[in-house]
Amino acid sequence: MFEHFFQCPYCWEEISVLLDPSVSKQTYIEDCEICCNPIEIHVEFDENELKQFDAQPIEQ
């Protein structure tokens, strides 16, 4: 597991998530630790190296 920092698509604050490279493709929902809005996170790894990270707002 390692910590990845990114900008919240709602409040624009820098936040972090813990990523697990043992699963090569992941999509999940994580709430912003600042504004509490839900963020859809898509992550892809290749041989334990982060290849893609995308954080998008959830349309409500």
Backbone as ProteinMPNN parsed JSONL, in Angstrom:
{"seq_chain_A": "MFEHFFQCPYCWEEISVLLDPSVSKQTYIEDCEICCNPIEIHVEFDENELKQFDAQPIEQ", "coords_chain_A": {"N_chain_A": [[0.844, -1.175, 0.0], [0.441, 2.24, -0.735], [0.547, 5.802, -0.304], [-1.292, 8.139, -2.157], [-1.488, 11.357, -3.478], [-3.918, 13.766, -4.485], [-6.061, 16.163, -6.185], [-9.16, 17.187, -4.953], [-12.124, 16.889, -6.877], [-14.272, 18.494, -6.25], [-13.89, 20.436, -4.069], [-11.33, 21.23, -4.51], [-9.176, 20.903, -2.819], [-6.082, 19.445, -1.726], [-5.955, 16.028, -1.253], [-5.579, 12.668, 0.049], [-5.283, 9.167, -0.773], [-5.061, 5.698, 0.085], [-3.453, 3.344, -1.843], [-3.618, 0.086, -3.267], [-1.398, -1.877, -4.798], [-1.612, -4.584, -5.407], [-3.891, -5.311, -6.724], [-4.626, -5.087, -10.009], [-6.447, -3.49, -11.567], [-8.758, -1.127, -10.494], [-11.841, 0.261, -9.403], [-13.576, 2.467, -7.472], [-15.556, 4.109, -4.881], [-14.797, 6.923, -2.985], [-15.037, 9.069, -0.23], [-14.386, 12.566, -0.07], [-12.006, 13.754, 2.209], [-12.152, 16.311, 3.143], [-14.443, 17.88, 2.14], [-16.397, 15.923, 2.077], [-17.782, 14.933, -0.148], [-18.708, 12.42, -2.594], [-16.293, 10.646, -4.519], [-15.445, 9.168, -7.559], [-13.031, 6.832, -8.067], [-10.578, 5.661, -10.213], [-8.117, 3.31, -10.805], [-5.112, 2.024, -12.16], [-2.614, -0.436, -12.251], [0.623, -1.608, -13.248], [2.684, -4.177, -12.91], [3.087, -3.491, -10.152], [3.471, -0.749, -10.418], [2.103, 2.46, -10.582], [0.01, 3.226, -13.187], [-2.238, 4.573, -14.126], [-4.364, 7.035, -12.802], [-7.416, 8.276, -11.865], [-9.738, 10.632, -10.791], [-12.993, 11.424, -10.369], [-15.913, 13.524, -10.062], [-19.036, 12.423, -8.653], [-22.029, 12.323, -10.342], [-24.924, 13.827, -9.196]], "CA_chain_A": [[0.0, 0.0, 0.0], [1.155, 3.511, -0.687], [-0.315, 6.972, -0.28], [-1.299, 8.929, -3.391], [-2.121, 12.657, -3.276], [-4.591, 14.318, -5.66], [-6.93, 17.3, -5.907], [-10.587, 16.857, -4.945], [-12.819, 17.545, -7.99], [-15.325, 19.373, -5.726], [-13.402, 21.568, -3.267], [-9.996, 21.512, -5.041], [-8.138, 20.711, -1.807], [-5.261, 18.254, -1.91], [-6.286, 14.945, -0.333], [-4.817, 11.461, -0.259], [-5.89, 7.842, -0.622], [-4.112, 4.589, 0.114], [-3.639, 2.483, -3.011], [-3.102, -1.272, -3.135], [-0.959, -2.322, -6.126], [-1.809, -6.02, -5.619], [-5.039, -5.438, -7.63], [-4.155, -4.304, -11.156], [-7.447, -2.496, -11.98], [-9.701, -0.876, -9.418], [-12.743, 1.398, -9.462], [-14.34, 2.508, -6.229], [-16.02, 5.414, -4.416], [-14.143, 7.394, -1.755], [-15.482, 10.416, 0.128], [-13.34, 13.555, 0.187], [-11.813, 13.929, 3.649], [-12.385, 17.722, 3.47], [-15.823, 18.302, 1.888], [-17.243, 14.728, 2.246], [-18.474, 14.541, -1.372], [-18.222, 11.151, -3.138], [-15.404, 10.723, -5.682], [-15.183, 7.878, -8.193], [-11.595, 6.687, -8.3], [-10.179, 4.556, -11.095], [-6.68, 3.121, -10.668], [-4.52, 0.882, -12.87], [-1.212, -0.727, -11.965], [1.336, -2.572, -14.086], [3.833, -4.664, -12.139], [3.175, -2.67, -8.935], [3.727, 0.652, -10.737], [0.878, 3.167, -10.915], [-0.031, 3.628, -14.597], [-3.329, 5.509, -14.35], [-5.163, 7.427, -11.652], [-8.446, 9.23, -12.301], [-10.702, 10.941, -9.745], [-14.08, 12.198, -10.97], [-17.096, 13.725, -9.201], [-20.205, 11.583, -8.903], [-23.167, 13.17, -10.691], [-26.03, 13.572, -8.25]], "C_chain_A": [[0.889, 1.237, 0.0], [0.156, 4.654, -0.799], [-0.153, 7.767, -1.573], [-2.077, 10.22, -3.129], [-2.735, 13.148, -4.584], [-5.51, 15.439, -5.217], [-8.388, 16.862, -5.99], [-11.28, 17.59, -6.094], [-13.972, 18.45, -7.546], [-14.743, 20.623, -5.073], [-11.985, 21.987, -3.651], [-8.872, 21.43, -4.008], [-7.337, 19.451, -2.129], [-5.624, 17.244, -0.824], [-5.478, 13.721, -0.736], [-5.68, 10.22, -0.085], [-4.76, 6.824, -0.53], [-4.441, 3.66, -1.038], [-2.951, 1.143, -2.797], [-2.696, -1.784, -4.513], [-1.142, -3.819, -6.388], [-3.016, -6.319, -6.517], [-4.766, -4.521, -8.812], [-5.133, -3.231, -11.63], [-8.495, -2.37, -10.885], [-10.567, 0.331, -9.754], [-13.573, 1.363, -8.195], [-14.702, 3.945, -5.888], [-15.342, 5.712, -3.087], [-14.671, 8.795, -1.477], [-14.282, 11.314, 0.368], [-13.227, 13.757, 1.694], [-12.019, 15.377, 4.089], [-13.876, 18.076, 3.339], [-16.843, 17.158, 1.954], [-18.046, 14.333, 1.007], [-17.876, 13.253, -1.928], [-17.417, 11.353, -4.426], [-15.243, 9.317, -6.239], [-13.707, 7.835, -8.572], [-11.353, 5.457, -9.158], [-8.655, 4.502, -11.08], [-6.249, 1.912, -11.489], [-3.045, 0.791, -12.527], [-0.66, -1.691, -13.005], [2.609, -2.938, -13.339], [4.132, -3.747, -10.952], [3.534, -1.211, -9.179], [2.415, 1.299, -11.163], [0.941, 3.676, -12.351], [-1.129, 4.655, -14.868], [-4.042, 5.77, -13.029], [-6.133, 8.493, -12.125], [-9.44, 9.395, -11.156], [-11.75, 11.888, -10.306], [-15.218, 12.394, -9.975], [-18.214, 12.765, -9.6], [-21.368, 12.522, -9.212], [-24.335, 12.796, -9.809], [-27.328, 14.086, -8.778]], "O_chain_A": [[1.938, 1.275, 0.643], [-0.944, 4.485, -1.326], [0.961, 8.034, -2.024], [-3.196, 10.18, -2.617], [-2.155, 12.974, -5.656], [-5.716, 15.647, -4.021], [-8.805, 16.244, -6.969], [-11.057, 18.786, -6.277], [-14.59, 19.107, -8.384], [-15.064, 21.742, -5.475], [-11.492, 23.003, -3.161], [-7.744, 21.839, -4.284], [-7.856, 18.509, -2.73], [-5.603, 17.558, 0.366], [-4.776, 13.738, -1.747], [-6.67, 10.224, 0.647], [-3.65, 7.061, -1.005], [-5.586, 3.236, -1.19], [-1.861, 1.066, -2.23], [-3.567, -2.098, -5.324], [-0.853, -4.281, -7.492], [-3.159, -7.436, -7.014], [-4.683, -3.304, -8.643], [-4.7, -2.161, -12.056], [-9.046, -3.364, -10.411], [-10.083, 1.309, -10.323], [-14.198, 0.35, -7.879], [-14.219, 4.884, -6.52], [-15.313, 4.875, -2.184], [-14.747, 9.621, -2.386], [-13.28, 10.884, 0.939], [-14.237, 13.913, 2.379], [-12.058, 15.651, 5.288], [-14.499, 18.518, 4.305], [-18.045, 17.414, 1.892], [-18.918, 13.47, 1.104], [-16.682, 13.004, -1.764], [-17.805, 12.124, -5.304], [-14.941, 8.381, -5.499], [-13.209, 8.693, -9.302], [-11.848, 4.366, -8.874], [-7.984, 5.508, -11.312], [-6.94, 0.894, -11.511], [-2.325, 1.789, -12.512], [-1.401, -2.495, -13.571], [3.5, -2.107, -13.161], [5.26, -3.291, -10.765], [3.872, -0.501, -8.232], [1.695, 0.758, -12.002], [1.822, 4.465, -12.695], [-0.975, 5.511, -15.739], [-4.291, 4.854, -12.245], [-5.728, 9.494, -12.715], [-9.93, 8.406, -10.612], [-11.438, 13.021, -10.676], [-15.464, 11.528, -9.135], [-18.31, 12.353, -10.756], [-21.66, 13.422, -8.425], [-24.698, 11.626, -9.682], [-28.358, 13.958, -8.116]]}, "name": "protein", "num_of_chains": 1, "seq": "MFEHFFQCPYCWEEISVLLDPSVSKQTYIEDCEICCNPIEIHVEFDENELKQFDAQPIEQ"}
